[in-house]
Amino acid sequence: MADLKFKPLFGADVTDGFKVTRIDLKTAGSKTLEMNNSENFLDIWLNLKSSFRLKNNFVSKNIEHNSITFVSSRYSNISIQFEGNSIYKCFHFKIGKEFISKCIPVTSGSLSPITQYLLSNRSKGPDIMCSSAPLMLTLREFATGLERPPIMAVAKSLFYTAKTQELLAYTMFDTGKKELFCSRQKRVTNERVSRIKRLLKDQMAEPPTLKQMAESVGCSQYYMSRIFSKEAGMTIPQYLREIRIEQAAELLRTGKCNVTEAAFEVGYNSPSHFSQAFCQKLGVCPALYSKSLGPKPKAV
């Protein structure tokens, strides 16, 4: 048995040239789904949770957690195999050759191998081409914006058309440069730490849990905490306290809030705990902070 949800977000293969679907699946036992394929379409899977397998007569490929996978086939149908006792979450783009060719002319330089395969005459090529890569933080953030677009329903067509074109821009070109493992690891670490800082700054009053942040950046809670401490020079709770006190100080300095209001505004439920943290950080209690800065200059 499986609790399966295919949620079409937008599009129809024929009329729109692309289709975007979200797949949520909770399995008690193994589950196999059959997917019809066409030589005029490219399938892109943004897999956010758990691994599954794509399989046909020519290829069997494991789609790893936190990965992006491209499938282009001349005529073979593909089965999707899900393991039991797992929770799956992914986004599926089915994009027509005509739609892609309008966005990316075949004469464009530096096309990725799968783009060349889709846009070329494949009568002598392999029956199917399939490739995967780790899902970079940029594409994870791209995926989170798909389900709840910040637009009116009347603008959905424009929104998802732009998102599909954005995905093609990210993935259809080959720079020809092979990134060294150590360089890639450093870049991904910096992206994750920057993402965590941005989440905390945007939601400091009600910050996400460690689990939610780890899922957002695509790694375990332990690894996330370790790389953050190494790169930022402080733990995540310490960083949250720093930015809260900095924001509270700004609110007090400008007179926008009194002490109690500033405490609640930045996420402290206890004014006494806020005062203690404020004194430890700035060496002065919040009630005297504005006075310690001296008189405000008079307007001329």
Residue, then its C-alpha position, 0 to 999 in steps of 0.5 A: m500500500a502507498d499514500l501517493k499524491f501526484k499534484p499537477l502544478f501547471g501545464a499540459d504536454v501538448t498545449d503548453g509544451f511542458k508540465v510541472t508535477r509535485i510527487d509526494l509518496k509515503t510507502a508501506g511496501s514497494k511500489t512501481l509506476e509506469m511512465n510513458n515516454s516520447e522522443n520529443f520530451l525531456d524529463i527532469w527530476l528534482n529529487l528532494k527526499s529518499s532514493f528511487r530507481l528509474k528502469n527500462n530495457f536499456v538502463s537502470k539508474n538509482i535516483e539519489h536523494n538530493s539530486i537532479t536527473f535528466v532522462s531523454s528517450r526515443y521511445s522506451n517507457i520507463s518504470i519508477q520503482f519506490e522502496g517500502n517504508s519510505i517518504y519521497k518528495c520530488f518535482h518532475f518537469k516534462i519539457g517538450k523538444e519544441f519548447i526547449s528549441k525555442c529557448i535554446p537554439v540548436t546552434s547555441g554553443s556549450l550545450s550539455p550532452i543531453t541537450q545535444y541528444l534531445l535537439s539532434n537527429r537521434s536515429k543513430g543514437p542510443d535509445i535513451m540518455c540518462s544523467s544525474a548530478p547532486l542538487m546544488l543549493t541554488l536548485r534546492e531554493f528553486a524547488t521550494g518556490l515551485e509549490r506556492p508561487p507568490i502570484m495570483a492564479v491568473a499569472k500562473s502560466l507566466f510564472y511556471t513558464a518563467k520557472t521552466q525557462e530558469l531551470l533550462a538556463y541552470t542545466m542545459f549548458d556545459t561550461g566545459k570546466k570540471e570542478l575539483f572536488c575540494s573546490r566544489q566542497k568549499r563552494v557548497t559549504n559556503e552556500r549552505v552557511s550563507r543559506i542558514k544565515r539568511l534563514l535566521k535573519d529572515q525568521m529570527a523572531e520564530p526561527p526554523t528548527l535545526k531539522q528544518m534548516a538541515e532539510s533546507v540545505g540538504c544535509s544532516q543536522y550534525y554536519m550542518s552544525r559542524i560546518f556552520s561552527k567552523e565557517a562562522g566561528m560560532t554555533i548556530p544558537q550563538y549566531l542567532r543571539e548575535i543577530r537578535i541583539e544587533q537588531a534589538a540595538e538598532l530598534l532601541r537606537t532609532g526609538k522604534c521600540n521600547v525595551t519590552e517591544a524590542a525583546f519580543e520583536v527579535g524573538y525573546n519571550s522573557p524581557s529578563h533573558f533579553s536584558q541579560a543577553f543584551c548586557q553580555k553582548l554590548g556591556v550595557c543594559p538595554a534600558l540605558y543603551s540609548k543614553s550611552l550613545g550620547p545625545k542625538p545631533k540636532a537637525v539643522 
